[in-house]
Amino acid sequence: MAVLQRLLSERCVASLPSPDTNLLKFGLTSLDMINLVLSLEAEFDLVIPEGSITPKNLLSVAAICQLITSLMKTNSVSSG
């Protein structure tokens, strides 16, 4: 949420979306979405595979949380 909150505050959006709200309703552009992916990768020290960078995985808080959780589980299994 902190990553998304920083991105939205840069767009002068004070409120956080509900988990299922489409983030494009907040005026995010495709460049913002790229910055979101890069910020998520840095924040969670992981790589989001190109095939996972889809609207389905990035257009809501719930979808982003599900994606990050899935990738973190995969990474912990791979490294463990």
C-alpha positions in Angstrom: 0.0 0.0 0.0 2.9 2.4 0.8 4.2 2.0 -2.8 0.8 2.8 -4.3 0.2 5.7 -1.8 3.4 7.3 -2.9 2.5 7.0 -6.5 -1.0 8.4 -5.9 0.3 11.3 -3.8 2.5 12.3 -6.8 -0.7 12.5 -8.8 -2.3 14.7 -6.0 -4.7 11.9 -4.9 -5.1 12.1 -1.2 -7.4 9.0 -0.6 -6.5 5.4 -1.1 -8.7 3.2 -3.3 -10.7 0.4 -1.9 -9.2 -3.0 -2.7 -11.2 -3.6 -5.8 -11.3 -0.1 -7.3 -9.8 0.2 -10.8 -6.7 2.3 -10.4 -7.1 3.9 -13.8 -10.1 5.8 -12.2 -7.4 7.7 -10.3 -5.9 9.0 -13.5 -2.9 6.7 -13.6 -1.2 6.5 -17.0 0.7 3.6 -18.6 3.9 5.3 -17.5 2.6 5.4 -13.9 1.9 1.7 -14.2 5.5 1.0 -15.3 6.7 3.1 -12.4 4.4 1.1 -10.1 5.9 -2.2 -11.3 9.5 -0.8 -10.8 8.6 0.4 -7.4 7.0 -2.9 -6.4 10.1 -4.8 -7.6 12.4 -2.5 -5.5 10.2 -2.5 -2.4 9.8 -6.3 -2.3 13.2 -7.2 -3.8 11.7 -9.3 -6.5 11.4 -9.4 -10.3 7.9 -9.3 -11.7 8.0 -11.6 -14.8 7.1 -9.9 -18.1 4.1 -12.3 -18.5 2.7 -11.1 -15.1 2.7 -7.5 -16.1 -0.9 -7.4 -17.2 -3.9 -5.3 -16.4 -5.5 -8.2 -14.6 -2.6 -8.2 -12.1 -2.1 -4.4 -11.7 -5.4 -2.6 -11.9 -6.5 -2.9 -8.3 -4.9 -3.1 -4.8 -6.3 -6.6 -4.4 -4.8 -7.8 -7.7 -1.4 -6.3 -6.8 -1.4 -7.9 -3.4 -2.3 -11.2 -4.9 0.5 -10.9 -7.4 3.1 -9.9 -4.9 2.1 -12.6 -2.4 2.3 -15.2 -5.2 5.7 -14.0 -6.3 7.1 -13.9 -2.8 5.9 -17.5 -2.2 7.5 -18.6 -5.4 10.7 -16.9 -4.5 10.8 -18.4 -1.0 10.3 -21.9 -2.4 13.0 -21.3 -5.0 15.5 -20.0 -2.5 14.6 -22.5 0.3 
